[in-house]
Amino acid sequence: MKLLVLGAGAWGTALAASAAPRQDVTLWARDAAQAQALRTQRRNERYLPGIELPQSLRIAYGDPGALARGSELVVVATPMAGLRQMLALLADAPAPVAWLCKGFEAPVDGAPGLLGHEVQARVAPQVRGGALTGPSFAQEVAHRQPTALVAASPHAEVRDALVAAFHGGGVRVYANDDLVGAEVGGAVKNVLAIACGLCDGLALGLNARAALVTRGLAEMTRLGVALGGRAETFMGLSGLGDLVLTATGDLSRNRKVGLLLAQGRTLADAVASLGHVAEGVYCARTVAARAASLGVDMPISRAVVDLLDGRVQPAEAVAQLMGRDPATERG
């Protein structure tokens, strides 16, 4: 399969390298200097230090739309903030297009922040689109450690192409036609991971972490169903699986933000120290806003927004959650 991966960050590079031994893979870099460095060094030292790139992996720079016309599958590996622009360039792509980013787009021109499939419907409606998602740290995929992913799309052609491209070499890919549910899981888990990092940073204990993960999953499911997803999707890899990984894993950037905030660091300082994008910081307000517009109760997500916006301190956010009225557990 002729596979084009657009974006040479950690995740795009890791997936391209993983597929290269089995597929004809081109990795596109936005910057000409980065592309040249990847070609000559056969490493991506900024994002995946120490990982050797397969010699068969092609490195490209130039017009993504032109490159897409010769590909059988195009994978967009930009952060959420870059998805709209990239999809616009791919509006006439003949091949299936999938994206890796997880989150809601920032509000544009007064419209609410959108999920990936909502962005695609507006800027590239002719594209057959989907998402490759699930619990995955780029470093572990690059090291060929076992990983399970979800190819989510309403189009069988997209699901089949993603499975054919990436299944193998330590990666299992499961197909799911619930793109809405898979995307909501990938977005909300980043917000909840900030809360779990805060919990761990304040040394609140394992009981508190378990409660956050469980009640966070309930919040995620309520929002996902309200947006049109299926409840069972959130018990799978793109829901519970991704939440557990991001909320508890030491490689999680969103969890790291919570840990740093618990130490008294400012949000700006915490984000700057990462060197990578922490999507939960940028989509937390949109998660809370879209939940509110649908009448969906998401107290953990609201507390994260209050913390990020500086309305409460870490200890106050915990008190805010624990001080709510008693409730019946119904999911």
Residue pairs with C-beta under 8 A, 6 or more apart in sequence:
1 23
1 24
1 72
1 73
1 161
1 164
1 165
2 23
2 24
2 26
2 70
2 71
2 72
2 73
3 16
3 19
3 23
3 24
3 25
3 26
3 71
3 72
3 73
3 75
3 165
4 25
4 26
4 28
4 60
4 64
4 67
4 68
4 71
4 73
4 74
4 75
4 95
5 12
5 15
5 16
5 25
5 26
5 27
5 28
5 75
5 77
6 12
6 28
6 64
6 67
6 74
6 75
6 76
6 77
6 78
6 86
7 28
7 29
7 30
7 76
7 77
7 78
7 82
7 100
8 16
8 27
8 28
8 29
8 30
8 34
8 35
8 38
8 44
8 47
8 59
8 77
9 47
9 77
9 78
9 79
9 276
10 44
10 47
10 48
10 138
10 139
10 276
11 77
11 100
11 136
11 138
11 141
12 27
12 75
12 77
12 78
12 100
13 27
13 44
13 47
13 48
13 51
13 53
13 138
13 142
14 48
14 51
14 138
14 139
14 141
14 142
15 75
15 77
15 100
15 132
15 141
15 166
16 25
16 27
16 57
17 51
17 53
17 54
17 57
17 142
18 141
18 142
18 144
18 166
18 169
18 170
18 171
19 25
19 165
19 166
19 169
20 53
20 54
20 56
20 57
21 54
21 56
21 169
22 168
22 169
23 165
24 58
25 56
25 57
25 58
26 57
26 58
26 59
26 60
26 67
26 71
27 38
27 57
27 58
27 59
27 60
28 35
28 60
28 61
28 62
28 64
28 67
29 35
29 38
29 59
29 60
29 61
30 61
31 61
32 61
34 46
35 59
35 60
35 61
37 45
38 44
38 53
38 59
39 59
42 52
42 53
42 55
43 49
43 50
43 51
43 52
43 53
44 51
44 53
47 138
47 276
48 138
48 139
48 142
51 142
51 143
60 67
63 89
64 86
64 89
64 90
65 89
65 90
65 92
65 93
68 74
68 90
68 93
68 94
68 95
68 97
69 93
69 94
71 93
71 95
72 95
72 161
73 95
73 96
73 97
73 98
73 161
73 162
73 165
74 90
74 93
74 95
74 96
74 97
74 98
75 97
75 98
75 99
75 100
75 132
75 165
76 83
76 86
76 87
76 90
76 97
76 98
76 99
76 100
76 101
77 99
77 100
77 101
78 86
78 99
78 101
79 101
79 277
79 279
80 101
80 102
80 103
80 104
80 105
80 116
80 279
80 282
80 283
81 105
81 106
81 277
81 282
82 101
83 99
83 101
83 105
83 116
83 119
84 105
84 108
84 119
84 123
87 97
87 99
87 119
87 120
87 123
87 124
87 127
87 129
88 123
88 124
90 97
90 124
90 127
91 123
91 124
91 126
91 127
92 126
93 124
93 127
95 161
96 127
96 128
96 129
96 130
96 153
96 155
96 157
96 158
96 161
96 162
97 120
97 124
97 127
97 128
97 129
97 130
97 158
98 129
98 130
98 131
98 132
98 151
98 153
98 158
98 161
98 162
99 116
99 120
99 129
99 130
99 131
99 132
100 131
100 132
100 133
101 116
101 279
102 133
102 183
102 186
102 187
102 189
102 190
102 242
102 279
103 186
103 187
103 190
103 279
103 280
103 282
103 283
104 113
104 114
104 115
104 187
104 283
104 286
104 287
104 290
105 113
105 114
105 115
105 116
105 118
105 119
105 283
105 286
106 113
106 282
106 283
106 286
107 113
107 286
107 289
108 114
112 286
112 289
112 290
112 293
113 283
113 285
113 286
113 289
113 290
114 122
115 180
115 183
115 184
115 187
115 227
116 129
116 131
116 183
117 129
117 130
117 131
117 179
117 180
117 183
120 127
120 129
128 153
128 155
128 157
128 158
129 153
129 155
129 158
130 151
130 152
130 153
130 154
130 155
130 158
130 159
130 162
130 179
131 150
131 151
131 152
131 153
131 179
131 182
131 183
131 186
132 149
132 150
132 151
132 152
132 162
132 166
132 173
133 149
133 150
133 152
133 182
133 183
133 185
133 186
133 237
133 238
133 242
134 147
134 148
134 149
134 150
134 174
134 237
134 238
134 241
134 242
135 147
135 148
135 237
135 241
135 242
135 244
135 245
135 246
136 147
136 149
136 242
136 245
137 245
137 249
137 251
137 252
139 251
140 147
140 251
141 147
141 170
141 171
144 169
144 170
145 170
146 170
146 171
146 172
147 170
147 171
147 172
148 171
148 172
148 173
148 174
148 237
148 241
149 166
149 171
149 172
149 173
149 174
149 237
150 173
150 174
150 175
150 176
150 182
150 236
150 237
150 238
151 158
151 159
151 162
151 163
151 166
151 173
151 174
151 175
151 176
152 159
152 175
152 176
152 177
152 178
152 179
152 181
152 182
152 183
152 238
153 159
153 162
153 177
153 179
154 177
154 179
156 177
159 175
159 176
159 177
160 175
162 173
162 175
163 173
163 175
166 173
167 173
174 236
174 237
176 182
176 233
176 236
176 238
178 229
178 230
178 233
180 224
180 227
180 228
180 229
181 224
181 229
181 230
181 233
181 234
181 238
181 239
182 229
182 233
182 238
184 220
184 223
184 224
184 227
184 229
184 234
185 220
185 224
185 233
185 234
185 238
185 239
185 242
185 243
186 238
186 242
187 279
187 283
187 287
188 216
188 219
188 220
188 223
188 224
188 243
188 287
188 301
189 216
189 220
189 239
189 242
189 243
189 246
189 247
190 246
190 254
190 278
190 279
190 280
190 283
191 254
191 280
191 283
191 284
191 287
191 300
191 301
191 304
192 212
192 213
192 216
192 219
192 220
192 243
192 246
192 247
192 280
192 300
192 301
192 304
193 243
193 246
193 247
193 252
193 254
193 255
193 258
193 280
194 254
194 255
194 257
194 258
194 261
194 278
194 280
194 281
194 284
194 304
194 307
194 308
195 212
195 216
195 247
195 258
195 300
195 303
195 304
196 209
196 212
196 213
196 216
196 247
196 248
196 255
196 258
197 247
197 252
197 254
197 255
197 256
197 257
197 258
197 259
197 260
197 261
197 262
198 258
198 259
198 261
198 262
198 307
198 314
198 317
198 318
199 208
199 209
199 212
199 258
199 318
200 209
200 255
200 258
200 259
200 262
201 258
201 259
201 260
201 261
201 262
201 263
201 314
202 262
202 314
202 315
202 318
204 318
209 247
209 248
212 247
212 300
213 243
213 244
213 247
213 248
215 300
216 243
216 247
216 300
217 234
217 239
217 240
217 243
218 331
219 291
219 296
219 297
219 298
219 299
219 300
219 301
220 234
220 239
220 243
221 231
221 234
221 239
221 331
222 291
222 296
222 297
222 298
222 331
223 287
223 290
223 291
223 294
223 296
223 298
224 230
224 231
224 233
224 234
224 239
225 231
226 291
226 294
226 295
226 296
227 290
227 294
233 239
234 240
245 252
246 252
246 254
246 255
247 255
248 255
249 255
253 274
253 276
253 277
253 278
254 278
254 279
254 280
254 281
256 270
256 274
256 278
257 267
257 270
257 271
257 274
257 278
257 280
257 281
260 269
260 270
260 273
261 267
261 270
261 307
261 314
262 314
265 273
267 281
267 308
267 310
271 278
271 281
280 304
281 308
284 301
284 304
284 305
284 308
285 305
285 308
285 309
287 298
287 301
288 298
288 301
288 302
288 305
291 297
291 298
291 301
299 321
299 324
300 321
303 312
303 317
303 320
303 321
304 317
306 312
306 317
306 320
307 313
307 314
307 317
312 320
